[in-house]
Amino acid sequence: MPTETFEFQVEARQLLQLMIHSVYSNKDVFLRELVSNASDALDKLRLAKLRDDSLDADVSDLHIELETDTDARTLTVRDNGIGMSYDEVGKLIGTIANSGTAEFLRELREAKDTAGAEGLIGQFGVGFYSAFMVADEVTLLTRRAGEEQGTRWSSRGEGTYTLEKVDDAPQGTSVTLHLKPADPDNQLHDYTSVWKLKEIVKRYSDFITWPIRLVGGAGDGDGTSEPETLNSMKALWARSRDEVSDEEYHELYKHISHDWRDPLETIQLQAEGTFEYQALLFVPSHAPHDLFTQNFKRGVQLYVKRVFIMDDCEALLPPYLRFVKGVVDAQDLSLNVSREILQQDRHIRMMQRRLTKKVLSSVKSLMANDTERYATFWREFGAVLKEGLVTDPDNRDALLAVSSFATTHGDDETVTLKQYVERMRDGQEDIYYVTGESRQSIDNSPHMEAFRERGIEVLLLTDPVDEVWVDAVGEFEGKRLRSVAKGEIDLGAEGDEKKDAEREKRAEEYEGLLGWMREQLDEDIKEVRLSSRLTVSPACLVADAGDLTPALENMYRAMGQEVPPTRRILELNPDHELVKGLNRAFREREDRAELAETAELLHALAVVAEGGRPKDPARFVKLTANRLERTL
């Protein structure tokens, strides 16, 4: 058969150079990645055979083999799993499966000084390429189960690879590494050594459910005439907690998630009765870089009676727990089950409810017993967990109980709604909050001035989902959640009450100016009124209680939804000298053309103060420059 030569995808070439030039100090992980790929291939074949008994494939002795040749300095990792077709080899091996090299390099730089940098190769779906850390040449021979013809792939990692169709390939895949010379100073070990292979398998792959057998080879004089199984093949989720070390749990997590860090929390659940299942779940210690992207793979691994069914089973956990990884092993599900069927299965729905409650109760326990780890959890996953406040009303109370928020009470401290309510001032009826892009921008917002002066605590909400969940929740323990930037705010009950007579007098004093400004700014606002929330700024913009905020409008437009612009309310501070002067000038002058520009500037300043952009920036700059010129 003719041999064809191809060039690697650009990103694959860059990645190969990274591997070849030894960016990782711990090169042992190449074997973990190749064994993991082999295990996946065996899982896929067993499942394919269960679903299609006519498939021409031998599943009587599924296993992984490691074979060494000390003279030729080769290591072969072989499986008799699902295998690959000619086209699949070109697609899967010639390109990078998931993220680009730029993101990979960024993560690598951040992790370079940590012990776990080696795990990035798995996290980014490029585990196969790690073979070039230890090999000058890699040859792959594979035949897809049910097909007659196989494929040979070979490369020296120099920018090209060859593909050839072959007739004598066994079912499955074998990867042969032509090893580089051992170099202990560069952490490059002798991977034909039996003891070294045993060490790596025990450390990373002991829990793999398929036998990993060592055949041939005579490293260190410790020859093996009969195949030796190197791993225990014990399903950790089926063993009691006291039989398993934290290190074993952590390695299983890393195998499942391709994360190089230890998990933040390990959660074990065993359900007995009419429907039995076991679950071993992990909360990561760090949010994945693609957690909020559309292509993020969520869900846990699903087994039925220890038979692997599928990766990323989305039906087992709600979307707002998509960061949770792990294994669920059910006893009573059908082996021939699809994702569509799972969405409708009542047992799956029951499992999802139970698993969700278990995860939330574990987070609650973290909050109560380990504030430092809870703080890490909330920093990494708080934004995604709050999605459940909108989408999962059944668990809303449990979600609120484990949610915490930054407030004006302190720079670093976060508080729960329960804590907020417990320290509310006498007479305070509402829970006040403000939303925005950053703490700095909203902490300095004009809307906060009266609250800061009176010492009233305000929740500072900076995640995009905050714009939505506060409306969905509405209240907590009978206290209304109320935006400081919406509706009329009267803090008289909390102190500094103004007499009705004084208010009426001031309203009458400014009545003419307010009506005139409403006419001048009619295209942009629907009302002008005096403010009780301003103490320093001359003006601010607020929305009616039921209106969308500008941030929410922008969010809907970003999602492709047409939202008509909302005209808001301009509030003036009657104690500010600029507003006082504007009112005097309005009452004294008949020619109000210049005052119209002042009104326009006042509105634009209110837009800028909340982080917005004037409708006509060039005109705003021109008017401002003209006014500044007159002051010189």
Salt bridges, closest charged atoms under 4 A:
GLU7 OE1 - ARG13 NH1 3.76
ASP28 OD2 - LYS196 NZ 2.90
GLU33 OE2 - ARG32 NH2 2.94
ASP61 OD2 - HIS63 ND1 3.57
ASP61 OD1 - ARG213 NH2 2.94
GLU65 OE2 - HIS63 NE2 3.13
GLU65 OE1 - ARG78 NH1 2.86
GLU67 OE1 - ARG78 NH2 3.07
GLU88 OE1 - ARG144 NH1 3.29
GLU103 OE2 - ARG106 NH2 2.56
GLU103 OE2 - HIS289 ND1 3.72
GLU107 OE2 - ARG106 NH2 3.17
GLU110 OE2 - ARG106 NH1 2.66
GLU137 OE1 - ARG156 NH1 3.38
GLU164 OE1 - ARG152 NH1 3.36
ASP190 OD1 - ARG73 NH1 3.22
GLU199 OE1 - LYS196 NZ 2.95
ASP206 OD2 - LYS202 NZ 3.46
GLU228 OE2 - LYS198 NZ 3.15
GLU251 OE2 - LYS254 NZ 3.87
ASP259 OD1 - ARG261 NH1 3.41
ASP262 OD2 - HIS250 ND1 3.52
ASP262 OD1 - LYS254 NZ 3.13
GLU265 OE1 - ARG373 NH1 2.87
GLU314 OE1 - ARG298 NH2 3.69
ASP370 OD2 - ARG373 NE 2.89
GLU380 OE1 - HIS286 ND1 3.89
GLU380 OE2 - ARG379 NE 3.63
GLU387 OE1 - ARG322 NH1 2.94
ASP411 OD1 - ARG439 NH2 3.82
GLU413 OE1 - HIS409 ND1 3.41
GLU413 OE2 - ARG423 NH1 3.68
ASP430 OD2 - ARG480 NH2 3.23
ASP430 OD2 - ARG482 NH1 3.34
ASP443 OD1 - ARG452 NH2 3.91
GLU453 OE1 - ARG454 NH1 3.90
GLU457 OE2 - ARG423 NH2 2.72
ASP463 OD2 - LYS386 NZ 2.85
ASP466 OD1 - LYS386 NZ 2.86
GLU477 OE2 - LYS418 NZ 3.90
GLU488 OE2 - ARG529 NH1 3.91
ASP490 OD1 - ARG503 NH2 3.24
ASP522 OD1 - ARG567 NH1 3.41
GLU523 OE1 - LYS615 NZ 3.68
ASP524 OD1 - LYS615 NZ 3.03
ASP544 OD2 - LYS526 NZ 2.81
ASP547 OD2 - LYS526 NZ 2.87
GLU553 OE1 - ARG557 NH2 3.18
GLU571 OE2 - ARG529 NE 2.89
GLU571 OE1 - ARG533 NE 2.92
ASP575 OD1 - ARG506 NH2 3.09
GLU577 OE2 - LYS580 NZ 3.73
GLU594 OE2 - ARG630 NH1 2.96
GLU597 OE1 - ARG627 NH2 3.56
GLU600 OE2 - ARG619 NE 2.63
GLU610 OE2 - ARG568 NH2 2.13
